Amino acid sequence: MIYHGISRHATYRLGAALLDSSGITVLARTADPIFEPLEKYEREGDVPNVVFSCGAVVRGDTVFLYYGAADKVTGVATASLAHMLDALT
């Protein structure tokens, strides 16, 4: 599962969690954010310093993460699924 949360500095970032088959129990989650607003269009807009997940598609080892940024634009980022799974603790 990819989720968003807010830092103490009011920055919305994304994390990842691995759930059990019921979808209720968290088995593991990333200690650090997997995605955060870095680009100007992610940091400046209607709501600054915000990225939020709009969905994801996995093809082979590539995760295509569709996201909104600063409540003004949408984008897509890619990551290695293996790398994301390795980041789960």
N, C-alpha and C positions, 0 to 999 in steps of 0.2 A: 504494500500500500504506500502511496506517496501522499503526504499530507503537508499542510503549511502551518506555521506557527509564527509568533511574533517575538522578537528579541526584546531585551530591556531597553534597547535604543530605538524601538518602534520600527524595526525593519522586518518585513514579512519574508520568510525563507522557507525552503522545502526540506523535508526529511523523508526517510523511508523506514518502513516497519514491516516485519515478517509476522503474519498472523497464523494461528492454527487453522485447521479446516473448518471450524465453526465461525471463524472471523471475529471471535470475541477476545481470545487470549493473545497478547503480544509475546511472541517468542524471542524477537530480537529487534533492535532499532539502531539507526545510525547515531553515533555520538555527536557528530558534527553535521551541519547542513549539507545537503547534496547539491543545492542550487540556491543562489542568492542574487539580489539585484546588484549588478556591477556596471552595466552599460548605462549611458546617459538616458536612453529611452526607458530604462527600468527604474532609474532613480528620480526622474523628473516627469511629472504628469499630473493628472487629476488627483491621484493619491500617491505621493512619492515613496520610494524605497519599498516597493511591493512586487513580489512575484507570487503567483498562485497557479496551481496545477489545473488544467482543463481536460486532462486525459493523457493516456500514454498507449503506445503501440510497441510491441516487441517483435522484431524481425531478426531471427538468428541471435547474435549477441548484442544487437543494437537496440537501445530503448529510445524511441522518439517521444519526447516529452513536450506536449503542447501546453502553453502557459500564457497567462495574461500578465501584463506588466504595467504598473503605475495606473491601473484602471483606464488605460488609454490605448494600448496596443496588444496584439497577440503575437506569439512567436513559437518557434519549435527549437528545442535543444536536443542533442543526442549524447548518449553515454553508453558505456559498455555495461551490459547486464552483469557480467562476471565481476566487474569492478564494484558495482553497486552491492552485489551479494556479499563480496568480501568486506565491505564497509559495515555490514550488520554485525552488531556485537551482542 
